[in-house]
Amino acid sequence: MASHGLILAFGLLVGWMPVGWSVTAHAEPLDEPLKPLPPVPALDPKRVQLGQRLFNDPRLSANNTLSCASCHRLDKGGADDKPLSLGLDGKPVEVNTPTVFNASLNFHQFWDGRADTLEEQVHLVVTSPVEMGSTWESVVKRIADDPGYAKDFKAAYPDGVTKPNVQGALAAYERTLQTPNSRFDQYLLGDTDILTPREKFGYQRFKEYGCITCHQGVNIGGNMFQKLGIMGDYINDRGNPTRADEGRFNVTGDEADRQVFKVPSLRNVAVTAPYFHDGSAPTLERAVEVMFKYQLGREPLKNDTTLIVEFLKTLTGESEGKPL
């Protein structure tokens, strides 16, 4: 064994390794302001499975045409590929559909933050006249009248099918919709070779320009409110203002909240176009350009927009072990 050790030491010194031998490096996590996603919480599998069925069930809508999955398309990054999804009556809703992936890590739900929890978000969508347009009396009856649902709810909840239990099951499923193992998460965990030099430089520029001031935390956003248009009037320049453009003001009535929105998470942002509450930015490049102009009031140096976009593409994670 001593001779083996001498051979290995000599091999490392001169830069070669005996055939069939290897040395495993134990990388340490990086000390960065952004952190990788936490583990998916361990939840009752019966409730999660019920939530998954409900998520895909159009009977939650008044006319049996829309399910949660109709707008939160898991094959489209958990969002929609339209600027505005179509609601109950086939007309566009007020705001762009935010992704359901990692939504449980947001501090509030909806662009205007009007729901504090996923359960409350479920309630507001189900009863919204322009989204699902239903009532809880109707939803509970439809679900309870289904023998399969009635049996499975009884197994998961002692009191069977109720409004809180439908909300709870949907929220339980949504809490499992996290997207770990992005290349950037692997980088944060110590695999520094997984990003290209350009992607690393894009991350550096992301920090240096101050993007990280708002897009921070484990969800790289989703944990604060901010005015859209700090350094210019984005809404006025875009034209055709709507009620939805008032953002959080519609919730609080506070003048300071006019045109204020929840800062979106940037996780999986490369697969969730179009962007912003109005879906007005068709590409990630355009979204970054708007942020430079209206949030930072700066002209990026040559190629910096491209570099930041290359970094943002490393934030795409996995769902059920497959890349989004």
C-alpha positions in Angstrom: 0.0 0.0 0.0 2.9 2.4 0.8 4.3 1.9 -2.8 0.8 2.7 -4.2 0.8 5.9 -2.3 4.2 6.9 -3.6 3.2 6.1 -7.2 0.0 8.2 -6.8 1.9 11.1 -5.2 4.5 11.0 -8.0 1.8 10.8 -10.6 0.0 13.9 -9.3 3.3 15.7 -9.1 4.2 15.1 -12.8 0.6 15.4 -14.1 -0.3 11.8 -14.9 -2.5 9.1 -13.3 -2.1 5.3 -13.4 -4.8 3.7 -15.7 -8.0 3.0 -13.7 -7.1 5.3 -10.9 -9.0 8.6 -10.1 -9.1 11.3 -7.6 -12.5 12.7 -6.7 -12.6 16.4 -5.9 -15.0 17.5 -3.2 -16.1 21.0 -4.3 -17.4 23.4 -1.7 -20.6 25.5 -2.3 -19.8 29.0 -3.4 -20.3 32.0 -1.1 -22.7 33.9 -3.4 -25.6 36.2 -2.7 -27.8 33.8 -4.7 -28.5 30.3 -3.3 -29.6 27.0 -5.0 -33.2 25.8 -4.6 -34.0 24.0 -1.3 -35.2 20.4 -1.4 -38.8 19.8 -2.4 -40.8 19.6 0.8 -42.0 16.1 1.9 -45.8 16.3 1.6 -48.6 13.7 1.9 -48.5 11.9 -1.4 -52.3 11.3 -1.4 -52.9 15.0 -1.2 -50.3 15.8 -3.8 -51.8 13.3 -6.2 -55.3 14.7 -5.6 -53.9 18.2 -6.3 -52.3 17.0 -9.6 -55.7 15.7 -10.7 -57.5 18.9 -9.7 -54.8 21.0 -11.5 -55.7 19.3 -14.7 -59.5 19.1 -14.2 -61.7 21.6 -16.1 -64.6 21.0 -13.8 -63.1 23.7 -11.6 -64.3 26.3 -14.1 -68.0 27.3 -14.5 -68.4 25.9 -18.0 -66.0 23.0 -17.8 -63.5 24.4 -20.3 -60.6 25.7 -18.3 -58.3 23.9 -15.8 -55.3 25.4 -14.0 -53.1 23.6 -16.6 -54.9 25.5 -19.4 -52.9 28.6 -18.6 -50.1 27.2 -16.4 -48.7 24.9 -19.0 -46.0 22.7 -17.6 -44.6 22.2 -21.2 -44.2 26.0 -21.5 -42.3 26.6 -18.3 -45.4 26.6 -16.1 -46.7 29.7 -17.8 -48.3 30.4 -21.2 -46.8 31.3 -24.5 -49.4 34.1 -25.1 -49.0 37.6 -23.9 -52.4 37.2 -22.2 -54.2 33.9 -21.6 -57.8 33.4 -22.6 -60.3 33.3 -19.8 -63.6 31.7 -19.3 -65.4 33.6 -22.1 -62.5 33.2 -24.5 -61.4 36.8 -24.1 -57.9 37.7 -22.8 -57.4 38.1 -19.1 -55.8 41.3 -17.6 -52.2 40.2 -17.1 -49.7 37.7 -18.3 -49.8 34.3 -16.7 -46.9 33.9 -14.2 -45.2 30.6 -14.0 -46.4 28.1 -11.4 -43.0 26.5 -11.1 -41.3 27.6 -7.8 -44.4 29.8 -7.0 -44.4 28.4 -3.5 -41.2 30.3 -2.9 -42.7 33.7 -3.7 -43.7 35.9 -0.8 -47.0 36.8 -2.4 -49.0 35.4 -5.4 -50.1 37.3 -8.5 -48.4 40.3 -10.1 -50.1 42.6 -7.7 -49.5 40.4 -4.7 -53.1 40.2 -3.7 -52.8 36.7 -2.3 -50.6 35.8 0.6 -50.7 32.0 0.1 -51.2 29.4 -2.7 -54.5 28.4 -1.1 -55.8 32.0 -1.3 -54.5 32.2 -4.9 -56.6 29.1 -5.8 -59.7 30.7 -4.3 -59.3 33.9 -6.2 -58.7 32.1 -9.6 -61.6 29.7 -9.1 -64.1 32.5 -8.3 -62.7 35.2 -10.7 -65.4 36.1 -13.2 -62.8 36.4 -16.0 -60.8 33.3 -15.2 -62.7 30.2 -13.9 -65.9 32.0 -13.0 -67.1 29.3 -10.6 -68.4 29.1 -7.1 -67.1 26.9 -4.3 -70.6 25.4 -3.8 -70.5 24.2 -7.5 -66.9 23.0 -7.4 -67.3 21.0 -4.2 -70.5 19.4 -5.5 -68.9 18.4 -8.8 -65.9 16.9 -7.1 -67.9 15.1 -4.4 -70.3 13.7 -6.9 -67.4 11.9 -8.6 -67.0 8.5 -6.8 -63.3 8.3 -7.5 -62.6 11.8 -6.1 -65.0 11.2 -3.1 -63.1 8.0 -2.2 -59.6 9.5 -2.6 -60.5 12.7 -0.7 -61.8 10.6 2.2 -58.5 8.7 2.2 -56.5 12.0 2.2 -58.7 14.1 4.4 -60.9 12.9 7.3 -63.7 15.3 6.3 -63.6 14.5 2.6 -64.4 17.0 -0.2 -64.5 20.5 1.2 -63.4 23.9 -0.1 -60.4 24.1 2.2 -59.4 20.5 1.2 -59.6 21.3 -2.5 -57.5 24.4 -2.0 -55.1 22.4 0.2 -54.6 19.6 -2.3 -54.0 22.0 -5.1 -51.5 24.0 -3.0 -49.8 20.8 -2.0 -49.2 19.8 -5.6 -48.0 23.3 -6.5 -45.5 23.1 -3.7 -43.9 20.1 -5.4 -43.5 22.0 -8.6 -39.9 23.1 -8.0 -37.2 23.0 -10.7 -33.9 22.0 -9.2 -30.5 21.2 -10.8 -30.2 24.2 -13.1 -26.7 24.6 -14.3 -26.4 27.8 -12.2 -27.5 25.8 -9.1 -24.8 23.3 -9.9 -22.3 26.1 -10.2 -23.4 27.5 -6.8 -22.9 24.1 -5.3 -19.3 24.1 -6.4 -19.2 22.8 -10.0 -17.5 25.9 -11.3 -16.6 24.3 -14.6 -20.2 23.9 -15.6 -20.6 27.5 -16.7 -18.7 28.9 -19.7 -16.5 32.0 -19.2 -19.2 34.1 -21.0 -22.0 32.8 -18.7 -19.8 33.6 -15.6 -19.1 37.1 -16.9 -22.8 37.6 -17.6 -23.5 36.7 -13.9 -20.8 39.2 -12.9 -22.4 41.9 -15.0 -25.8 41.0 -13.6 -24.4 41.7 -10.1 -22.4 44.8 -11.1 -25.3 46.6 -12.9 -27.5 46.0 -9.8 -30.0 43.6 -11.3 -29.4 41.4 -8.2 -30.8 44.2 -6.0 -34.4 43.2 -6.9 -33.8 39.7 -8.4 -32.4 38.1 -5.3 -33.1 35.4 -2.8 -33.4 31.7 -3.5 -36.0 32.3 -6.2 -33.9 35.0 -7.8 -37.0 37.3 -7.4 -40.5 36.9 -6.1 -39.7 38.4 -2.7 -40.3 42.1 -3.0 -42.4 44.7 -4.8 -41.0 47.3 -7.2 -42.3 50.1 -9.4 -42.1 49.3 -13.1 -40.5 52.4 -14.5 -38.2 53.9 -11.9 -36.1 55.8 -14.4 -38.8 56.4 -17.0 -42.6 56.1 -17.6 -42.8 52.6 -19.1 -46.6 52.5 -19.2 -46.9 55.9 -20.9 -44.2 55.0 -23.5 -45.9 51.7 -24.2 -49.3 53.4 -24.6 -52.9 52.2 -24.1 -52.8 52.0 -20.3 -55.2 49.6 -18.6 -56.5 49.1 -15.1 -54.0 46.2 -14.7 -51.1 48.6 -15.3 -51.9 50.2 -11.9 -50.5 47.1 -10.2 -50.5 46.9 -6.5 -52.4 50.2 -6.3 -55.6 48.2 -7.2 -55.1 46.2 -4.0 -54.0 48.9 -1.5 -55.3 52.2 -3.0 -52.0 53.7 -1.8 -50.6 56.2 -4.4 -47.1 54.9 -3.7 -48.2 51.5 -5.0 -49.3 52.8 -8.4 -47.6 50.8 -11.2 -45.9 48.7 -8.5 -45.6 44.9 -9.1 -44.1 41.8 -7.5 -40.6 41.3 -8.9 -40.8 38.1 -10.8 -38.6 35.1 -10.3 -35.9 34.7 -13.0 -35.7 30.9 -12.6 -36.5 29.3 -15.9 -37.0 32.8 -17.4 -35.5 31.6 -20.8 -38.5 29.3 -21.3 -41.3 31.6 -20.1 -41.6 34.3 -22.9 -43.3 36.7 -23.3 -42.4 38.9 -20.3 -43.7 41.5 -17.9 -47.2 41.8 -16.5 -48.5 42.8 -19.9 -46.6 40.3 -21.9 -45.2 43.1 -24.0 -41.6 41.9 -24.3 -41.5 39.0 -26.8 -37.9 38.0 -26.1 -35.5 37.8 -23.2 -33.2 40.2 -25.0 -35.9 42.8 -25.2 -36.9 42.3 -21.6 -33.3 42.9 -20.5 -33.1 46.1 -22.7 -36.3 47.4 -21.1 -34.9 46.7 -17.6 -31.7 48.7 -18.4 -33.7 51.7 -19.7 -36.6 51.9 -17.2 -35.3 50.3 -14.0 -31.6 51.2 -14.2 -31.6 54.2 -16.5 -28.4 53.0 -18.0 -27.0 52.1 -21.5 -25.3 48.7 -21.2 -21.8 48.4 -22.5 -21.3 46.6 -25.8 -22.3 42.9 -25.6 -23.4 43.1 -21.9 -27.1 42.5 -22.8 -26.0 39.3 -24.6 -23.8 38.2 -21.8 -26.6 38.7 -19.2 -29.0 36.8 -21.4 -26.5 33.9 -21.6 -26.3 33.9 -17.8 -30.1 33.9 -17.5 -30.3 30.8 -19.7 -28.3 28.9 -17.0 -31.2 29.4 -14.6 -33.4 26.8 -16.4 -33.9 23.8 -14.1 -35.5 20.4 -14.3 -39.0 19.0 -13.7 -39.4 15.3 -12.9 -35.7 14.8 -13.7 -36.0 16.3 -17.2 -34.8 19.8 -18.4 -37.6 22.3 -19.0 
